[in-house]
Amino acid sequence: MILLSAPRLLLGTLLMTALFPNASIADPSITLDCQDASGNRPLSERDLKIDYPDWYLVRAINDRQDIWFEVSEDRRAHGVLGSGDEDSDFLIEVASALADYQFDTSEVRTLIRCDSQFSFTDDPELLEEMEQITTLIDDEAWQDALDRLSLQHEKHDEPAIHYYLGKALTGLDELALAIEAYSRGLALLPDNESLLYARAYRYWLKDDNDLAMLDVQNYLQRSRDWETLWLAHQLHYEAGNYARALSYITEALTVDPGSDYLFRERAYVYQIIGADDRAEREFRLAVAGDEENTNHLTALADHLYNREELSKAYDLYLSALVLDENDSDALFGLSQVHLERHQLDTAIAYLDRTLEQRPDDTAILNNLGWARLLNGETGTAIERFDQVLEIDLSHPHARNNLATAQFIESRFEEARQNFQQALQESLADDKAGGFEKTGLARIAIRENDWSTAIDHLIDVIGTEPEFYDSFHQHFFGSGNALTDVIEELFTSAPDDTISGEQRGIFRAYLLEISEDALSESLEPREGT
């Protein structure tokens, strides 16, 4: 239930600063006008100082740069004088610092180069048009922005136009066309980092991870900012290269050590490799970094839920819901806790609320069908499972759940077909298929097909004797349905249909299960 990608706020801010005049930075009153750029790398450490020895000059320095702003008596900053290779990150900090000193920067025009890989004509009409287009993009008026960018593209072959064409096309879910736009920009500026990252990110969104990795590796040879390191982490994570993913996300945290988002991302890696305690620590660091971030709260709650710490998870889901009463992850999490506690009406109520926001979410639909099934609403449950399969034919649980519901309604032929199809999918996925075989045995017993039932049950005993049957757990308090199905077979089948050897197999299994249960009951309990 997690969300996997970071907001692209930093990248957008840098590009707005680097590409277009009068772009807002941090505060609406702070503006810079950057004509072109140096392509310098972000500094790992900055010591920004603002010092104005007289009323007319403001000096901004760090360990590598020394910039003077010209300021008039009315405290209006009119320009920046520099060496021509200032870093754009540094300029953003300078602009923020100027605002802190209450300088009016509305007319600032940089005389330095803040991103030399992009260049714009001084044509005022084009500059004004691009400013309006970026406003449309900020307002997510994607089609209007695209129409106006297309007109400009007919007149000007500018890398920045291709960049914003990519943004507009992405907003319209045209990822392939967006990638083409970024590629055209890169044909003009092959080493441009902004275009490289933008194309890599779109490749990732399009699931072209190999191509995304090529762009990311190219980018990281030039610069190692946290966002690109995060994307490298994400690509390795999705490929199952967890050690590499952990390495990249850890490096990203050295670049941005206070990022609550990156702590959460590292927690997911620890979680998937089974380092649960370290994962919990990272989730808690994320929450501590931003206590009102519902994504952090629900991520920690999910982790605790998976560790069966239901009360702690429940409290965190509620905390997220207090911050946002419509948070779908918190609503879904609460439904899971109530479902686990067999509080079905409450679970259904939360699931219904969640479904209003995510009507095509198969996890919600499947859980809602499951809750309705446990609540005795078999017909409604079947409708929900059918909905899941209409959206995702290969859903890992919905077909088995549908077959179970059909079995309860004595629709044995339909149930058998769905169990058999689910069994084929399980075996193809190298799973033992214990649930499906037990379901088929149940049907065979009801139809007096004793030999088929015996074959399925002996197969399960031999391949998966302790499989977890959640349906049986909820209805009968047992996670192992085999014992009940074997006893039903013994009760229903004529004596001569079960051979002595088969009875021996069944009795040995039942004896083993009962001895295991007896030994567990005799285990010394804490405090006794």
N, C-alpha and C positions, 0 to 999 in steps of 0.2 A: 504494500500500500504506500509505496513510497514514490516519491518523486525523484527522478534521477538527474535533471539538468539544472545548472546554476543560472540565475538571471544574467543576461548579457549587459549589465549596466555599465561596467567599466569600459568594455570595448566600445559601446555606443558613445560614451562620454568622450573618449579619446578621439574617435573619428569625427564627432561633431566639432570638436576643438580644432582638429588638424585640417579638416577639409573646407569648412565654410565659415565665413565671417559672421560675427555677432551671434555665435552659438552660445547658448547658456551653459555655464559651468557652475555646478554646485548651488549657486544662488542666481535668481533671475537677473540681478543687477550686475553680475560679473560677466564680461564678454571679452573675447579675444578675436583677433582677425589674423589668421595664419595663412600666408600665401603659399608656402611649400615647406619641405621638411628635410631634416638631417638623417632620419632613420636611426638615430642613436638608440642604444638599449636603455631601458629603465634602470635607474640607479638602485643598487641593493640597499644603500643606506643614504639618508638625506639629513642634512642639518640646515634646515631652512631658517633664515634670519631676515627679518625686515628691519632696516635701519635707515632713517632719513636724516642726514646731517643738516639739511636745510629744507626749506618748504617746497623746493622745486624738484628734488630728486628723491626717489625711493630705491634703495639698493636691496636686491634679493641675492643671497649667496648660499652655496652649499660646498661640499668638498671638491666639486669639479667646476662649478659655474658661478658667474658673477654678472648680474643683470641690473641695469639701472632703468627705472621707469621715470619718464618725464611727467611731472605733475605741475599744473598751474596753480595760481594762488587760490582759485576756487575749489582746489582739491580734485580736479578732474584729471585722470590719468590719460595722456594722449598717445603714448607710444612706449615701446620697449627697445632698448639698445643692447645688442649682444654680439657675440662672436659669430653667430650663424650656425652653431651646432648645439643649441640648447635642447634639452630633453622635454618632450611634451608633458610627461608626468610631472616634471618639475614646474612647468608653467601653470599647471592646474593648481598646484600647491601655492604658487606665487599669487595667483588670482584669488584664491581663498584667503590668503593672508592679507592681501590688499583690502578685501571686504571687511576683515576683522578690524583693520585700521580705518574703516569707514571712508575709503577713497571711492569716488564715483568712477567706475571703470566702463561706463556705457559707451565711451568713444575710444576705448583702447584699440590700437591697431599695431600688431607686432611687426617690427622691422626685421625680425630674425626668422629663421626657418625652423618650423616645429615639426614638419613631417615631409622632408624633401622629396620623398618618392611620389607624392601627389603634387600636381601643379595645376593652377587654374588661370584662365585668361583674366585679364583685368576688365573685361567687358562688364560694365555694371548691370546690364540687362540680364546676362547669364547668372551673375552672382545673386541678383535679386530673385530670379526664378528658382535657383537652387535652394535659397533660403526658404521660400514658400513650399517647395517640394519636401524639404526635410520636416517642416511643420506638419504637412499632411501625413508623413510617415510616423512622426511622433503621435499623431492622433489616430493612427491605424486606418487611415483612409487609403487603403492599399491601391484600389483601382484608379482613383483620381491621381495618386502619385505616379502610378505606372503610365497612365496616359500622358502626363506631362513630361515624364522622363523619356518616353519614347520619342516625343517631339524634339527634345533636346539632343537625343542621340542621333537624330537625322542630321543635326547641324554640327555637333561636336563629338569627337571620339576621345572622351576623357575617362581615365581610370575611375575617378570618383563617380561618374555617371553610371558606369557598369556596377560599381559597388552598391549604389542605392537602387539600381534596377534589381540586383540580387535580393536586397531587403524587401522591396515591394513584392517581388514574385514569391518570396518565402511566405510573406503574409497572406498571399492568395493560395498557399499550399502547392505552388508550382516549383517543387524542389529541383527537378531536372533543368528547367529553364533558368532558375536562379544559379545553378552550378555553371551553366553555359555563360551567364553574365559575368560571374567571377573569373571564369577562364579567359574571357575576352580582355578583362582588366589585367590579368596576369600576363597575357601575351604582350601587353604594353609595358608592364612593370613586373618582370618575372620574379623578383625577390621581395615584392611588397608583402610585409608581414600581415597587414590588415586583410588584404585579399586572400592570402594563404589561409589564415585562420578561418575567415568567413566561409571559404570553399570547403575546408576540412570539416567544419561544423555541419554544413549542409550534407556533405557526404555521410556523416554519421547519422543525421536525421533520416537519411534515405537508406540506411543500413548498408551502405557501401563502405564497410569499415576498413578494407584493405587500402582503398584510395584515400580515405580519411587519414590513415596512418602515414601514408607517404607524405602528405602535406604537413602533418604534424611533425614528422621527423625533419623535414626541410625547415620548418619554422624554428624548431628547437636548436638547430645548428646556428641560428642567428640570435635568438633571444629565448629566455626561460622565464616567462611571466606565469603567474599562478593559473590563469585560465587555460593556457595551452598545456601546461603540466596536468591540469585537471582532465582535459580532454584525452591526453595520452593515457592517464590512469583509467578513464572510462573505457577506452578502446581495449586495453589489456584486460580489464575486469570482465568485459563482455566476452572476450576470447578465452576466459578461464586462466589467464596468466596472472594469478593473484599476487605472486611475489613482485612482479614488475609493477602491477597496479599499486601495490603498497609503497613501493619505492617512489613512484611518481607523485602520489598524493602526499607523501611525507615531504618531498622536496617542495611541493606547492605550499605546504605549511611553513617551510623555512622562508619562502618569499613573502607570504602573508600570514604571519604566526598567530594573528588574533582572529582568524576567520572561523566563525562558528559553523558556516556551511561546510568548510573543508574537514572539520572535525567529524561532522556527520558522515561525510563521504568515506573517511578513513574507517569509521565505525562499521560501515557495511562490509568492508574488506575483512576486518577482524571477525565479523559475524559469520561470513561465509566460510572462513577457514577454521571455524570452531573455537576461536579465542573469545569466548563469550564474556569473560570478565573484562578484558581489554576493550571489547566492543561497547559494553555498558559504560565504561569510563569515558570513552570518546563521545558517546551519545550524551552523557551528562555534561561534558565540556561544551558541547554544542548548545544544550539548553541553558547552561550558565552564561554563555555568550549572548544569548537573546532569549530571555524567558518568555517573551510574548510571540515567539515564532511557533505557530501550531504544527508546522512540519517537523520541527525538532521534537516537540512533545509527543506527537503520534509515533515518530520513529522509535523513540525510547520506549513508549508504551507497547509497540509491536514487539520489540525485543524482549521485554519483560513477559508479555503474553506468551511468546514462544518458549520462554523458560518456565512457564506455568506459574508465574507470579501474578495471578489474576487480580488480586486486590490492588497491588501497586499499579498494574496496567490500567485498571478501571479508573483509579484516581487521576492518572495522567490524561486519559481520554476525556474525562469530565473537565479537567483544567483547560484543555484545548477547546472544548465546546463552550466554555464560559467566555473565552476570547472570541470565538466565532461560532455562533449557534448553528451555522449551516456547514461547518467543516465536515466534508463527506468522509474523510479518513477517520475522524474521531467518532462519527456516527457508526461507521462500519465496525470500528474496533469495539465499541460498546455492544453492538449486536453480537459480536463474536463471544464476548465475555458472558452475556446473558444466554446465548445458545449453549455455551459450555456448561453453564449452571442449570440448563434445562428450564430456563425462565422464558418459555416460548413466546408468549404474547408480547412481552417487552422486546424480545429480540426481533420479532416480526415488525413491531412498530418502528424500531430504529432502521431496519432494513427498508421498509417502505419509504421512510424519509430520505434515506441515502439514494434509493432508486429514482426519486424525483430529480435528483441532480445528475445522476449517471445512469440514464435509462438503458444503455446498451452494455453495461458492465457485466460481463459474464460471471465474475466472482460474486457479485451482489445477487444476480438472478439465481445462481446455483444455490447460494446459502439461503435465499428466500424460499426456494423450492424445498430445500432440506428442512427448514423450520416448519413449513406448512405440512410436509409429510409427517414429521414427528408430532405435529399438533393434530393429526388425524384428518387433515384436509388433502386427501390423496389426489382428487381431481385437479385442484388448483396447483398442487405440486407438479403434476405431470405437465401442465401448461407452462410452468416456469422452466422445467428442464427442456421442453421442446424449444422454448425461446433461446435457451443457451445454445443448443445444437444448431439452430438456424443461423446463429452468429458465428459459432466455432464448432465445426463438426468434430474436431479432434480434442475437444475439451477433456481434460484427464479424468473428471469425475461425473460429469453430467449424464453420460450414457449409462453408467452403472446405477446412478441414482434413479434414472428413468426406469430402468429394468426392475429395480427394487420396488418402485411405486406400482408398476404394472403387475408385478407378482402379488403385491398386497391386494390388488383389485381382481386377482385370479385371471388376469389376461396373460395366460401362460405362454402362448405362442409368441406374442410380441415381446414379452420379457426374455424368452429364450433367444430370440434373434438379437436383441440388444446385448445380452450377456455374451453371446458368441462373438459379436463384432468387437465388443470391449476386450474379450479375451485375446482375439487376434492382435489387437493393438498393443496389449500388454506384453504378449510374447515377442512381438516385433521390437519392443523396447527393452528386451531382456529382463522382464519382470516375470515372477512366478505365476501370477494370475490367480492367487488364492481366493480373492473375493469373488471373481467371476465363476470359478469352478464350484465354489460353495453355493452360489446362487443357482447355478445349473443343477446341482444336486438337489436343492430344495424343490425345484420345479419337477425333477424326475420323481422324487418321492411322492409329490402330490398327484402325479399321473401314474403311479404304481410301476414306474420304469426302474425296477430295482437294480438291474445290472449297470445301467448308466449312472445312477446315484452312487453305487459302490465304487465304480471306476474313478469318478471325480473325487470322492472323499479320500480314497487311498492315495491318489495323485497329490492332493493337497498335503496329506500327512507326510509324504515323502519329500516334498519340495519346499513347503512353507508351513510348518506345523504351528507357528505362533503368529500368524498374520493378524493385523489389527482390523477388526470389523467395527467401524464407528457406528453403523446402524444398530448392530447388536448391542454395542456399548450403551447407547442412549435408551434403547428399549428395555434391555434386560440386565444392564449393569455388568456386562461381561465384554471383554475385548476379543474373545476367541469364540467364534460361533461354531467351530467344529464339534465341540462336545455336545451342544444342543442338537445339531443336525444328525450326528451319529446316534444319539439317543432316540430321536424321532424315527430314524431308519430302523433301529432295533424294535421299536414299539409297533411300527406299521408293517414292516416286511414279514412275509411268512418265513418260518424258520429255514425251510429248505432252499430259500433264495440266497442265503449268505453261507458260503463255505466255511469249513472249520478254520482254514488258513486265514480267510478274511476276518472272521470273528477274532482270531488271535491278534491280528494287526490292530483292529479297533480297540480291543480290550487293553492291549499293551499301551496304546496311546492314551486312553482314558485313565489308566492307572498312573502313567507318567505325569499327566496333567494334575491328577488329584494329589500325588506325592509332592509335586512342586508347590501346590497350594498349601498342603499340610506343612511343609518345611518352612514356607514363608510365614505361616501363622505362628510357628514356634520360634521364629527369630526373636531374640531379646529386644525389647523396645527401650527407647531412650528413657532413662529415669527409673527403670525397673530393676 
